[in-house]
Amino acid sequence: MSNQYYIKRGDKVRGPVSETRLNELLAEGKLREPDLVSLRNDGGWKPIGKILKEEPNSTRTAPPRAS
């Protein structure tokens, strides 16, 4: 079973979303580097860019940086 992630933007939390859906949201540009992700909905939040760097075997790619 793949990991389930929670996404936090501002004070709103949504999820859980599958790793596949997280990847889709990244590809669609709906997640950005400042967005926070956690495996729990009660904390342990990390910027999505940091999560990607910590998972070198991940099939996900980092979202484009906002200019």
Secondary structure by P-SEA (a helix, b strand, c coil): ccbbbbbbccccccccccaaaaaaaaaacccccccccccccccccccaaaaaaaccccccccccccc
